[in-house]
Amino acid sequence: MLRERDKGGLSVNWLEFLKCSDRDHEIKEVQRIYSETLSVSKNARIAILNVGEIRDIVRSETHDDRNIEVLHDPVSGGDQSHSEIHNLKPDNEEIAELILEVLRETHPAR
């Protein structure tokens, strides 16, 4: 989840912006992007989520009816799928647990 050092929002990748033919190609492309831009641990995972589902569960199940936003935020000259989840608070375990409830699938990040 969001850490104190994260400015703005939690970085994610919006798979549809990759314009790949199928999920396997999307995952391979995200893995390639990560290998070029991040230091990825061997245990890191790519979590597949549906934006509408995470927004709905967070809004309906949080005590403050939190309205999170997922905004496309491409990196100039780089990762065109980069996006961010906004309106999170640092170390918010409640939201992390809710998002896990609608997790669709996971894949190795490298």
C-alpha positions in Angstrom: 0.0 0.0 0.0 0.9 3.7 0.1 4.1 4.5 2.0 5.1 7.9 3.4 7.6 8.3 0.6 5.0 7.8 -2.1 4.1 11.2 -3.5 0.8 11.7 -5.1 -0.5 8.1 -5.2 0.3 4.4 -5.4 1.9 3.6 -8.8 0.2 0.9 -10.8 0.0 -0.2 -14.5 -3.2 0.1 -16.5 -3.0 -3.0 -18.7 -5.3 -1.8 -21.5 -2.9 1.0 -22.3 -0.3 -1.6 -23.3 -2.5 -2.6 -26.3 -1.3 -6.2 -26.1 -3.3 -9.1 -27.7 -3.8 -11.0 -24.5 -3.1 -11.3 -20.8 0.1 -13.2 -21.2 1.6 -10.5 -23.4 0.4 -7.8 -21.0 2.2 -9.5 -18.1 5.4 -10.0 -20.1 5.3 -6.3 -21.1 4.8 -5.2 -17.5 7.7 -7.5 -16.4 9.9 -5.9 -19.1 8.9 -2.4 -18.0 9.7 -3.3 -14.4 13.1 -4.8 -15.3 14.1 -1.6 -17.0 12.8 0.8 -14.4 12.7 -0.8 -11.0 14.7 -3.1 -8.7 12.2 -6.0 -8.4 12.7 -8.6 -5.7 12.3 -12.3 -6.5 9.1 -12.5 -4.5 7.4 -9.4 -6.0 4.0 -10.0 -7.7 1.8 -8.3 -10.2 -1.7 -8.2 -9.0 -4.6 -8.1 -11.5 -7.5 -6.0 -10.3 -10.6 -4.4 -11.8 -10.7 -0.6 -11.2 -14.5 -0.5 -10.8 -14.4 -3.4 -8.3 -11.8 -1.8 -6.1 -13.5 1.5 -6.1 -16.9 0.0 -5.3 -15.6 -2.2 -2.4 -13.5 0.6 -0.9 -16.4 3.1 -1.1 -19.0 0.7 0.3 -16.9 -0.9 3.1 -14.8 1.9 4.6 -16.1 3.9 7.6 -15.5 7.2 5.7 -16.9 6.0 2.4 -13.5 6.5 0.8 -13.6 7.4 -2.9 -10.3 6.3 -4.4 -9.4 7.4 -7.9 -7.3 5.6 -10.5 -5.8 8.1 -12.9 -3.8 7.4 -16.0 -0.3 9.1 -15.5 2.0 8.0 -18.4 5.7 8.5 -18.0 7.0 10.9 -20.7 9.1 8.9 -23.1 8.6 5.7 -21.1 5.8 3.7 -19.5 2.6 4.6 -21.2 0.6 2.3 -18.9 1.7 4.0 -15.7 -1.2 5.1 -13.5 -1.8 6.0 -9.9 -4.3 5.2 -7.2 -5.2 8.4 -5.3 -7.0 9.2 -2.0 -5.2 6.5 -0.1 -3.6 7.1 3.3 -0.2 5.7 4.3 -0.2 2.2 5.9 -4.0 1.8 5.6 -4.4 -1.9 6.2 -8.2 -1.7 6.0 -8.1 -0.7 2.3 -5.4 -3.2 1.6 -7.5 -6.0 3.0 -10.6 -4.8 1.0 -8.6 -4.7 -2.3 -7.3 -8.3 -1.6 -11.0 -9.4 -1.5 -11.4 -8.5 -5.2 -8.0 -9.7 -6.4 -8.4 -11.5 -9.7 -5.0 -13.1 -10.2 -1.3 -12.7 -9.5 1.9 -13.2 -11.6 5.6 -13.0 -10.9 6.9 -9.4 -11.3 10.1 -10.6 -12.9 
